[in-house]
Amino acid sequence: MHVHIADIEALLAARQTGKVFRSNRYLSYVLNQVLKTQFVSKKNERININEQWIQSVADWVKASQLDKVILLALDAVFDESGKSCPEKTLIHVNNEFIYSVAARHKEFMFGASIHPYKKNAVEELELLIKKGACLIKWIPSSQYIEPDNPKCYPFYEALVHYGIPLLSHTGVEHTLGSRRSAYNHPKRLIPALKKGVKVIAAHCGIHLFLHEVSFFNSWAFLAKEYENMYGDSGAFSVVTRIPSLKRILKHKVLQKKLLYGSDFPGIPSPSWCWQLGPRKIHELSRISNPLERNMCVMQALDMPLEIFERAHKLLCINKEILLNEY
């Protein structure tokens, strides 16, 4: 329920202009990992790179234990007046792009992204639901969204009405820069929780590097306090995050709040899971399918089956409600 596919052609164009990649080595690394596969011909000529990339991901889903994956869009930056801010937008993964990909491949589901400060945010939500959107994705720090801003409240009410979950990044965000990390604090999502939104805190607020602040304890408190607060396991296969995963799995309430997510293509290597030991790491590293490899790593870390299946139950939508006018 946490898979990223961007318009690779657009990213390459951005890299040529120097935008985004000049000061973001990690994002450049992720793009290079994509390009290192079969998407560059022997003559260094790119041919239908987007289609080749998308088909490869679909093939990986088919060859894995997964039934489907949710592809995530990422809306642009908007200010509090609802005006678009292209100068602040590092990456915009268009809803129409993700919708068109999901519509062509049965392995994919459509995860939309709508900035709540937009004047037509509720209307856009209704339109995208009709196109099959099953959740809304935010990265508050990179989209300049303050989730506790009253401007978000009408959007929260619409999410509750339609039963659409909000998947919001929590913790320090690395791909698009770590500034404004305070926007990613789980406590900022309390207004959404109080209004009844099903909130999924991506990464459960856990830090990636030891010197960073961790919001895990705040997420754990809210997950125990609010029935509608969940978390996902995106990029959990890291030595610094595994202790928190173990805490979740040992806690009866927290385990029931965790959903499986990979954060593909930013999936850490099994070699980052020192707790598994060298023999198991070597065995897992030989799995070439990245989606299957990440599942096997999580299984090796004792993640139970119900966590892999929980997203399906949470995303069940009452089709009759969607036909009613909000």
N, C-alpha and C positions, 0 to 999 in steps of 0.2 A: 504493500500500500504506500510505498515511498520510493518511486522510481523517476529519475529525471531524464528527459530527452529534449535537447535543445535543437534549434535550427543550426546545424553545423556550418552551413554556408554563411549564415549571418555572423556566427562567431569568428569565422576565418576573416570575414571582411572587417570585423571590429579589431582583430589582431593586426591587420595590415595598417589600419589607421592609428594604432597605438592605444585606442580607447580600451579600457578595462584591463588589458593584459600588461600594460606598462608597469603597474605597481601590484600586480596580483599573480604571483608565481604559481600558486596552487591551482588557480583556474586554468592557467596556461598548461600546467602539468596534466590536468584532467583531459583537456582537449588533445594534447599530444598522445595520451594513452588511447584515445579513440582513433586517432589517425595512424597509430602504429599497427593496427590490425590490417584487414584486407582492403582498406578503403583507398589506398593509393596504388596506382598501377606502376609497373616497372619503369615506365617512362615519366613517372612523377606527375601524371595527369590525373586529376580527380574526375571521376565519372559518376554522376548521380550519387554523390556521397551521402546525402540525406537518406535516400531510399535504401542504399546498401546498409547503412547504420541501423535504420529502423527494422529492416528485414532480419538483420542479425540478432537484434534484441528479441524480436518475435520468435525466432528459431530457438534462442536460448530458453525462452519461457516454455516452448513446446517440449524441449528436451529436459526440462527440470521437473521437480515435484510440484511446482506451482501450477495453478489453474489459470490465473490471470494476474496481471499487475496493473496498478493505477499509475498512469503517467501524469506528471504534475506541470501545470502552467505556472507562470510567474508574472503578475501584472506589473506595469510600470509604476513610477513614483508620481504621486499627486500631492499637492499641498492642501491645507485645510479649507481652502475656498473651492476645492475640486478641480483646480487647474493642473494639467499635465506638466511634469518637470523633466523633460528629456535630458537636460544637463546633469541631473542627479541619478538618472536611470542607467545602471551599469549593464544589466541584462534584462530584456523583456522577452519572455517565452509566451508568445501569443496564444490566447485561448483557441482561436480558430485553427492554428497549427496543430495543437494537441488534439483538438476535436477531430480534425481531418485524419490524423494518424489512427486514433482510436476507432474511428468509423470504418477504417479499411482492414483492421486486424482484430479478430475475435479474442486474441490474447490480451488486449489492452482495454482498460477502462479510463474514462475521462475525468481527471482531477483538475478543476478549474481554479483560477485565481482572480479575485476581484478586489480592487482597492476600496475600502469602505468609505473613503472621503469623496469618492465620485458622486456627482449629483444624481446619476442614474444607476447607482450601485444595486438597488433592489430590483429595478427593471432588468438589468443585465443578469442578475442571478436567476430570475424567472426564465429568461430566454435560454440561458445555458443549462438549466435543469431540463428543459424540454429537449435539449440536445444530448442529454444523458449524463450531465455532470453529477458525480456522486459525492464530492466533497469540495471544500474551498481551501486553498493553500496560501499561507502567508509566511513571509520572512520579515517580521516587523522592522528589524534593524536596517535592512537593505531597501525596504519599500517605504521607509519613513512613516510607519504606522505605529501609533501609540494605542494599544488595544484597550486601555482604560479611558480613552477620550470619548466623551459623550457623542461625538460624531459617528462612532461605530454602533451606537445603540439601535438605530432603526435597522441596520444590517443584521444585527444579532437577532432581532425580533423576526426578521424574515427567515433566517436560518432555522429558528425554532419552529416556525410555521410549517416549513417544508421538510423538516427533519434532516437537514443537511449538516454533517459534521464540519468543524473547522480544524484543519491540521495546521498548527502554528509552530514555527521554529522556536525552541527555547534553549537558552545557553548561548555561549559565544559562537558566532557564525564566522567560518573561515573562508569559504569560497568567494564571497563578495565583500570581505573585509569585516573586521571586528568592531568598528565604531558603532556607537549607539547600542551596545549590548544590553543596556538597561531596558530597552524596548522589548527584549526577549525574556524578561523575567516572568516566570509563571504567574506571579501575583498580579501582573497587569491583565491577566485573563479572568480575574474574579468577576468583573461585570458581566462577561459573557456567560460564565458559569451560573451566576445568580439569575440570569434571564432564562436559563435552561438549555443553552447551546451545548451540544455534544462536542467537547473540546479534546483534541488529541495533541498533546505536547510532544512535538518531534524531539527525539533524543532525551526526553525526560529531564531536560535542563542540565545534563551531565557535562562536565568540561572534557575537552580532548587532551589538553596539556596540563600538567600538574600546577604550573604557576598561575593558571587562570582561575577565575571565580567559578564555583559550581552552584547551580540552582537546584541541584537534585533534592535536597532536603525540603525546599519549598514545594517542589512538584509532589513529593511523597506526602507532605501534609495535605495539600489540596486534593490529591487522589483519594486520601482517606476521608476527607471532609465532604467532598462533593461526589455524588453518584455519577455525574456526567463528566468527570475529569479522567482522561485516559493518557497514555503515553505510547510512543512507538520506539522500536529498537533500531532505528536507523544508525548505521555505522557504529554498532556496539562492539564489534569484534576488534577491540583495541585494548591493550594491557591496562590502560588507565580507566577504562569504562567497565571492564569485566567485574571488578569488585561491587560496583553499584548494581550490575545485572544480578549478581549472586544475592544481593540484599533483596532485590525485587522478587526473585524466585522463591526465597525463603519466607516471604511475608504473604500471608493468605490473601489479604485485601489487595495489595499492590500487584500481585501476580495476575489477579483478575482484571486489572486495568491496563495490562501491557498488550500491545498489538505488534505483530511482526512487520518490520520494514527494513529495507536494505540500504537506502540512500544511494543506490546505483546511479551513475558509474563511480561514485566516490566510495567504493567498498574497500576497506582495508585488507591487506594481505593476511592470510593465516599466520604468517610469521610474526604478526603483531600480537598474537595470542600466546604469550609465553607460558601461560598457565596450562596449556594443553600438552606441553612436552615436545621434544624434537621429533619423535617418531610420528605422532599424530599430525603435527604441523606439516611434515614432509608428505604424508598421505593426502592431506587436504589440499596442499599446494599443487598436487598433480591433477586436480579437477580443473579442466580448462574452461568450463561454462561458469562465468562469474556469478550468475544468479543461483545456480545449483550449489556452487562452492560456499557461498555465504550461508545458505540454508544448512548445509552440512556442518559448518562451523558452529552455528547456533544450536544445532542438535547435539554436537559434541560438548557444548557448554550446558547441556541438560535442559534446554528450553522445551517445555511440554507442547504437545500437539495443539492444545486449545488456543495457545497464543498465535499460532500460525493461522488458525481458522477464525479468530475473533473478528477480524475486519469484515468478513463476509456478513456476519450477524449484525454488526454495528451499522453497516451501510445499507441494510434492507430499507427500501423506501416505499411508502404507501403511494402507489401510483394514482389512486383516486384523489389524494390531496393535491398532487401536482397539477391536476386538471382544473382545480378550483382557483378562482381569481383571488390573489392576495388582497 
